[in-house]
Amino acid sequence: LLRCNLSLRLTSCFIVEMPDNTGRDARMKKEEEAASSKSGAGEEKKKIVDMLSNLVQKMTINREEAKNMGFLVPPVGDEPAKFVLLEDFERSLEDLALLHEIAMNDSFAIGRAQEESSELYDRVKKQMHNAYWDMLKNELETDPPGFTMVFSLLNDIKDSFETLLAGNNDRSLANIRHVLDPEVLRQVAQDDGLGVLDSSTMFLLTMMGLACSPVRDAEIAALKSEQDLIKRLRGLMETLGRMKCDMANYTLRTQRGDILRYAVDYEKHRFAEMQAICKQEFPATIEWLRRNCVIPANEQVDSDTIMLMDGMVQLPNHMFEAYIELIDPEKNHPFPELLQLDQRRMQQVKSVAQQLCICATIMQLTCASVLPFTASKNRAELARALIILCKDVPSKAKLSETLESLALQVLAAIDSFIAQNTDAAKTVTEQHKQALKAQIMQIAGLRQSGVFSVIWGKLVMHVKNILKTFTCDGVPIPTSFIDYRGELNKNCMLFKRVVTHNYFVYGEHYQKYIQEF
């Protein structure tokens, strides 16, 4: 039997059709398809490697440092976070799960390797660094002062600014080149001795203050007030290294659109390459599509438009319903194989969607029962408390037990409100509070609760509206979720990212299945 090693890490893979490799024509056709897909995948992989390599190179003060540079990859499922060296990165891209995580996870970042160390290692490393700076200090304390090591460091700093400010800072770069020109430095040192180090470091700190992100302002200010020239220079070098990392990751964020495009094309080519070698069927995916995408012959197929990067992909309405099923708290079908790389993300979206709907339902019931509560400051406090109490739903806590705690929190908030607003006590009786608690407990039935069902429908419509736009900025928040606008939009955008990426990669494959139904 032909054996196919799927890099997609799908939970199950079934070979249902063996290709006929006995005939010369069949063999040649399959080889051509595989070669074509492999060529396309290779081009996209090269684009990704070149882009990220260029960013890493911009971070390094010298070429030797590049050997310790790489990418911090956040945890993937049950796998821990890991660090991938630049020199290993191209080989690591053969693992589609890693590439997919880079494209989908905003926490992916560039950084320096963190060596596995012991107390002895850390102590030796610290002593070696201190020894270097002691040597530099001793050189400066000779009579006359020596500047060989200082000028070498300043030259490295000048090279760092060449990459840090490259692009649209020609005037600043020209000033830095002039001030740190070896001949100029030697002349200033000859005229002013150690004053050359004082003036050059203060000048550089001013330039860094103009170029750095606000998070570095405090570091720059502290270094400007440092009177010890060696400590100032050492701190300058360390802060400059962090600034270069900040700049590289900022550039990475601005180029995420390109990375997503390359990743989509690479995944499509890799999938086509594997399908050309051995045809595979994905039973959970097929059943998922069959449940949601069987369209009656006399019914016209509607389509909704999802913005992806700088283009558009047409997502049929039945595919939207299929993706919504994956986050429906009342649906627990086997997860589609072709979404396995995003199962953790979709489970997160599902959990948060359920939590938000529960909290929004409770807020709706509470405000309807105690009308003055709607405009009080107690409302915001209660909304925050509810979402905190709900954070373990549905993974660790039973919904009925959580609802009991939520109901108690609501009643406590109402009592606090009544204590501050005695006029409200006349309209909020004990019977009112017990009726409200009973309504809250009914949420355990999810859509059997009429209010929860309406709230869930509004969430689905909001998701759909966000899918039709490039960002969520112009999409109005449903009134029911006004207390959770930030959490709602963040969750919807994560859902949108998964859906657009997945459909762009596998949409054609899904449509082939649907046409066969």
CORDAZI-V487873 format. One line per field, one symbol per residue. phi: phi as a letter, one per 40 degrees, with the letter a starting at -180 (. if undefined). burial: # if it has 24 or more other ideal C-beta (glycine too) atoms within 12 Angstrom, else .. A space follows every 10 residues. Layout:
phi: ???
burial: ???
This chain:
phi: .cbbccccfc caabcbaccc cccccccccc cccccccccc cccccccccc cccccccccc cacccdcbca bcbcdbgccc cabbcdcccc cccccccccc ccccbcccac accbccbbcc cccccccccc cccccccccc ccbcccbdcc cccccccccc cdccbchabc cccccccccc cdcccccccc cbfccccccc cccccccccc cccdccdccc cccccccccc cccccccccc cccccdcccc ccccbcdccc cccccccccc cccccccacb bbdccccccc cbbcbdccbc ccbbcbcbfb bbbcbdcccd ccccdcbccc bbcdcdccbd cbccccccdc cccccccccc cccccccccb dccdbccccc ccdccccccc cccbcbbccc cccccccccc cccccccccc bccccccbcc cdcccccccc cccdcfcccd cdcccccccc ccdcccccbc bcdccccddc bccbdccccc cccccccccc cccccbdccc ccccccc
burial: ...#.##### ..#.....#. .........# ..##..#..# #..##.###. ########## #....#..## ###..#.... .#####..## .##.###### #####..### ##........ .......... ..#..##.## ....#.#.## ########## #####..... .##..##.## ...##..##. ...#.##### #####.###. ##...#..## ..##....## .######### #########. ##..##.### ########## ########.# ##.###.##. .##....... ...#.####. ..######## #########. ....###### ########## ########## #######.## .###.#.##. .##.###.## #.##....#. .##.###### #.##..##.. ...#...#.. .##..##.## ####.##.#. ###.##.### #########. .#..#.##.# ####..###. ########## #######.## ..##...
